[in-house]
Amino acid sequence: MSGFKNFVIAGSGSVGTQIIRELLKRKSAGEVDNVTILTRSSSKALDEFTAAGAKTTTVDYTSAESLAAALAGADVVISTLTHVPSALNAQHLLAEQSKAVGVKLFVPSEFGDATDREGAEGIFALKQAVQHKLKELDLPYALFFTGPHSDFVFIAAIGLDIKGGNVTLGGDGNALNSFTTQVDIGRFVAYVLTQVPLSKLQWHIYRIEAERKSFNQIIKEYEERTGKKVNVTYRSVDELQAALEKNPADLATVLQLDWALGGGLIGSEDQLSVSDYPAWNPKTIADVL
């Protein structure tokens, strides 16, 4: 076991809430002592967690003093701050103050496409910069690469409204990508942070997936399973790249381009970390579509 008992989570969005829920289950089982959620302002959305034993602390992510006070006593800091540049960059001060108060492990906001790549750009470069900061601070990290979230990405805002019958795919739709649900991400993260030896956490990359498929495969299987027709259009890589030059902040296009180029494939099958969690029995794409 890692020996970690005190956890601070920065960010309580879709991934963060799943990690919080799983850590609170382990708190109830006596495996975890404290789960503290950092928040910019009080919110009734956190009542579920405080009722289950979590603490909440309001912080100013631009204030070293505010962060240091909130982080005192933590063994592990888990950042699930959102993908916008200001939030990703806020992790630098969060990391500095984590180091200052004696945090033993920092989990930066990854939980998506692999960022151990050459020539990273945009949000992937910002995530890499946090990794470099942690190395500079000599604050050990654990990275979690998961690929696209199968219980989130199939929505119109990303062009993947399969249930609605209309999908826009980047490239030719044949690139393989890794898929994992946010629920399973929460289960895996909480398990390894509490159960595996410290030596397997520090400076370690966890590559987790439920399955790897192309979007064309997913659509074909959905049509066969449901009998519903999905209308598919394709945006070429050149078209996606041109769109990003005009609007680098267009997250849907960022993701569509990365997936078209296979960026959502988190590694080879022999690199996967799922064997580190004996109870790994993840939901499939079919389970959520």
C-alpha positions as CSV (number, residue, x, y, z in Angstrom):
1,M,0.0,0.0,0.0
2,S,1.1,3.6,-0.7
3,G,0.5,4.7,2.9
4,F,-1.2,7.9,1.6
5,K,-4.1,8.9,3.8
6,N,-4.7,12.5,3.2
7,F,-5.9,13.8,-0.2
8,V,-6.6,17.2,-1.6
9,I,-8.5,17.5,-4.9
10,A,-8.4,20.7,-6.9
11,G,-11.4,20.7,-9.2
12,S,-14.7,19.0,-8.8
13,G,-15.9,18.7,-12.4
14,S,-16.8,15.6,-14.2
15,V,-13.6,13.6,-13.6
16,G,-13.0,15.2,-10.2
17,T,-16.3,14.2,-8.8
18,Q,-15.7,10.6,-9.8
19,I,-12.4,10.5,-8.0
20,I,-13.8,12.2,-5.0
21,R,-16.7,9.7,-4.7
22,E,-14.2,6.8,-4.9
23,L,-11.9,8.3,-2.3
24,L,-14.8,8.9,0.0
25,K,-15.8,5.2,-0.3
26,R,-12.3,4.3,0.8
27,K,-12.6,6.8,3.6
28,S,-15.8,5.1,4.8
29,A,-13.9,1.8,4.7
30,G,-11.1,3.3,6.9
31,E,-8.5,3.3,4.2
32,V,-8.4,7.2,3.9
33,D,-8.4,9.7,6.7
34,N,-9.1,13.0,4.9
35,V,-10.5,14.1,1.6
36,T,-10.4,17.9,1.0
37,I,-11.9,19.6,-2.0
38,L,-10.5,23.0,-3.1
39,T,-13.1,25.3,-4.5
40,R,-13.1,28.9,-5.7
41,S,-16.5,29.6,-4.1
42,S,-18.9,27.7,-1.9
43,S,-21.4,25.5,-3.9
44,K,-24.4,23.4,-3.0
45,A,-23.1,21.0,-5.7
46,L,-20.5,19.9,-3.1
47,D,-23.1,19.0,-0.4
48,E,-23.1,15.4,-1.6
49,F,-19.5,15.1,-0.7
50,T,-19.5,17.0,2.6
51,A,-22.4,14.8,3.7
52,A,-20.1,11.8,2.9
53,G,-17.2,13.1,5.0
54,A,-15.3,15.4,2.6
55,K,-14.0,18.8,3.7
56,T,-14.2,21.8,1.4
57,T,-11.8,24.8,1.4
58,T,-12.3,28.0,-0.6
59,V,-9.0,29.1,-2.2
60,D,-7.6,31.7,-4.4
61,Y,-5.5,29.9,-7.1
62,T,-3.4,33.1,-7.6
63,S,-2.5,33.3,-3.9
64,A,0.5,31.3,-2.6
65,E,-0.7,32.0,1.0
66,S,-4.2,30.8,0.3
67,L,-3.0,27.6,-1.4
68,A,-0.3,26.8,1.2
69,A,-2.9,27.0,4.0
70,A,-5.3,24.7,2.1
71,L,-2.7,22.2,1.3
72,A,-1.1,21.8,4.7
73,G,-1.1,18.2,5.8
74,A,-1.9,16.7,2.4
75,D,0.0,13.6,1.2
76,V,-1.4,13.7,-2.3
77,V,-2.7,16.6,-4.4
78,I,-4.9,15.6,-7.3
79,S,-5.6,18.3,-9.9
80,T,-8.6,17.9,-12.2
81,L,-8.7,21.6,-13.1
82,T,-10.3,22.1,-16.5
83,H,-8.6,22.2,-19.9
84,V,-8.7,26.0,-20.4
85,P,-5.2,27.6,-20.4
86,S,-5.7,29.7,-17.3
87,A,-6.7,26.6,-15.2
88,L,-3.9,24.4,-16.6
89,N,-1.4,27.2,-15.9
90,A,-2.8,27.6,-12.3
91,Q,-1.2,24.3,-11.5
92,H,2.3,25.8,-11.5
93,L,1.6,27.8,-8.3
94,L,-0.4,24.8,-6.9
95,A,2.6,22.6,-7.5
96,E,5.0,25.1,-5.9
97,Q,2.9,25.4,-2.7
98,S,2.4,21.6,-2.6
99,K,6.2,21.2,-2.6
100,A,6.5,23.9,0.1
101,V,4.1,22.2,2.5
102,G,5.6,18.7,2.1
103,V,3.1,17.0,-0.3
104,K,4.5,13.7,-1.4
105,L,2.8,13.1,-4.7
106,F,1.2,15.4,-7.3
107,V,-1.3,14.2,-9.8
108,P,-1.6,16.9,-12.6
109,S,-4.7,17.4,-14.7
110,E,-4.2,14.8,-17.5
111,F,-7.0,12.3,-17.7
112,G,-7.2,12.3,-21.5
113,D,-4.9,11.9,-24.5
114,A,-1.3,11.0,-23.9
115,T,1.0,13.9,-23.6
116,D,4.3,12.1,-23.6
117,R,4.7,13.2,-27.2
118,E,7.1,15.1,-29.4
119,G,6.1,18.6,-30.6
120,A,3.2,19.0,-28.3
121,E,1.0,22.1,-29.0
122,G,-1.9,23.9,-27.4
123,I,-3.4,22.3,-24.3
124,F,-1.0,19.3,-24.7
125,A,2.0,21.6,-24.4
126,L,0.5,23.3,-21.4
127,K,0.1,19.9,-19.7
128,Q,3.7,19.0,-20.5
129,A,4.8,22.3,-19.0
130,V,3.2,21.2,-15.7
131,Q,5.2,18.0,-15.8
132,H,8.4,19.9,-16.4
133,K,7.5,22.2,-13.4
134,L,7.1,19.2,-11.2
135,K,10.5,17.8,-12.3
136,E,12.0,21.2,-11.6
137,L,10.5,21.2,-8.1
138,D,11.5,17.5,-7.6
139,L,7.9,16.8,-6.6
140,P,7.0,13.3,-7.8
141,Y,4.1,13.0,-10.1
142,A,1.7,10.2,-11.3
143,L,0.2,10.8,-14.7
144,F,-3.0,9.1,-15.8
145,F,-3.6,8.8,-19.6
146,T,-7.1,7.6,-20.4
147,G,-8.0,8.5,-24.0
148,P,-11.5,10.0,-24.7
149,H,-14.1,9.6,-22.0
150,S,-16.8,7.3,-23.5
151,D,-19.4,8.5,-21.1
152,F,-18.8,12.2,-22.1
153,V,-17.5,12.7,-25.7
154,F,-20.6,11.4,-27.6
155,I,-22.3,14.8,-27.6
156,A,-23.3,17.3,-30.2
157,A,-20.8,19.9,-28.9
158,I,-17.9,17.7,-30.0
159,G,-19.7,16.6,-33.2
160,L,-20.3,13.1,-31.9
161,D,-24.1,13.0,-31.3
162,I,-24.4,9.4,-32.2
163,K,-27.7,8.9,-30.4
164,G,-29.0,12.0,-32.2
165,G,-28.0,10.4,-35.5
166,N,-25.5,13.0,-36.6
167,V,-21.7,12.7,-36.4
168,T,-18.8,14.7,-37.7
169,L,-15.5,12.8,-37.7
170,G,-11.9,14.1,-38.1
171,G,-9.8,12.5,-40.8
172,D,-11.2,9.3,-42.2
173,G,-12.5,8.0,-38.9
174,N,-10.3,4.9,-39.0
175,A,-7.7,5.9,-36.4
176,L,-7.7,3.8,-33.2
177,N,-8.3,5.6,-29.9
178,S,-8.4,4.4,-26.3
179,F,-11.8,4.9,-24.5
180,T,-12.5,4.9,-20.8
181,T,-15.5,6.1,-18.8
182,Q,-15.1,8.8,-16.1
183,V,-16.6,6.4,-13.6
184,D,-13.8,3.9,-14.3
185,I,-11.1,6.6,-14.2
186,G,-12.3,7.5,-10.7
187,R,-12.2,3.8,-9.6
188,F,-8.7,3.3,-11.0
189,V,-7.2,6.5,-9.6
190,A,-8.5,5.9,-6.1
191,Y,-7.4,2.3,-6.1
192,V,-3.8,2.9,-7.2
193,L,-3.3,6.0,-5.0
194,T,-4.2,4.0,-1.9
195,Q,-3.2,0.4,-2.7
196,V,-0.1,0.2,-4.8
197,P,3.4,0.7,-3.4
198,L,4.9,4.2,-3.3
199,S,7.6,3.1,-5.7
200,K,5.1,2.4,-8.4
201,L,3.5,5.8,-8.0
202,Q,6.3,8.3,-8.1
203,W,7.2,9.5,-11.6
204,H,4.9,6.8,-13.0
205,I,2.6,7.0,-16.1
206,Y,-0.6,5.0,-15.9
207,R,-2.1,4.2,-19.2
208,I,-5.7,2.9,-18.7
209,E,-8.4,2.0,-21.2
210,A,-11.6,0.0,-21.4
211,E,-11.2,-0.7,-25.1
212,R,-9.6,0.7,-28.2
213,K,-11.6,1.3,-31.4
214,S,-12.0,3.7,-34.3
215,F,-15.0,6.0,-34.5
216,N,-16.0,4.2,-37.7
217,Q,-16.1,0.9,-35.7
218,I,-18.1,2.5,-32.9
219,I,-20.7,3.9,-35.3
220,K,-21.0,0.6,-37.3
221,E,-21.5,-1.4,-34.0
222,Y,-24.1,1.2,-32.8
223,E,-26.1,0.9,-36.0
224,E,-26.0,-2.9,-35.9
225,R,-27.0,-3.0,-32.2
226,T,-29.8,-0.5,-32.4
227,G,-31.0,-0.6,-35.9
228,K,-30.6,3.2,-36.1
229,K,-28.9,5.0,-38.9
230,V,-26.2,7.6,-38.1
231,N,-25.4,10.3,-40.7
232,V,-21.6,10.8,-40.8
233,T,-19.6,13.6,-42.4
234,Y,-15.8,13.9,-42.3
235,R,-13.5,16.8,-41.8
236,S,-10.0,16.3,-43.3
237,V,-6.9,16.8,-41.3
238,D,-6.1,19.8,-43.5
239,E,-9.5,21.3,-42.8
240,L,-9.1,20.8,-39.0
241,Q,-5.7,22.3,-39.0
242,A,-6.9,25.4,-40.9
243,A,-9.8,25.8,-38.5
244,L,-7.4,25.7,-35.5
245,E,-5.2,28.4,-37.1
246,K,-8.3,30.6,-37.1
247,N,-9.4,29.6,-33.6
248,P,-6.8,27.8,-31.4
249,A,-9.3,27.7,-28.5
250,D,-11.9,25.6,-30.4
251,L,-11.7,22.5,-28.1
252,A,-13.9,20.3,-30.3
253,T,-11.5,20.9,-33.3
254,V,-8.5,20.3,-31.0
255,L,-9.9,17.0,-30.0
256,Q,-11.1,15.9,-33.4
257,L,-7.7,16.6,-34.9
258,D,-5.8,14.8,-32.2
259,W,-8.1,11.8,-32.5
260,A,-7.9,11.8,-36.3
261,L,-4.1,11.6,-35.9
262,G,-4.4,8.8,-33.3
263,G,-3.5,11.0,-30.4
264,G,-6.1,9.4,-28.3
265,L,-4.4,6.0,-28.4
266,I,-2.6,6.1,-25.0
267,G,0.1,3.5,-25.9
268,S,0.7,0.0,-27.1
269,E,-1.3,-2.8,-25.5
270,D,1.8,-4.0,-23.6
271,Q,2.1,-0.5,-22.0
272,L,-1.3,-0.6,-20.4
273,S,-1.5,-0.4,-16.6
274,V,-4.8,-2.1,-16.1
275,S,-3.2,-5.1,-14.5
276,D,-2.3,-2.8,-11.5
277,Y,-6.0,-2.9,-10.6
278,P,-7.1,-6.5,-10.1
279,A,-10.8,-5.6,-10.0
280,W,-10.6,-3.7,-13.3
281,N,-13.9,-4.5,-15.0
282,P,-14.6,-1.3,-17.0
283,K,-17.7,-0.2,-18.8
284,T,-17.6,-0.6,-22.6
285,I,-18.7,2.0,-25.1
286,A,-21.8,-0.1,-25.7
287,D,-22.7,0.2,-22.1
288,V,-23.0,4.0,-22.3
289,L,-24.4,4.4,-25.9
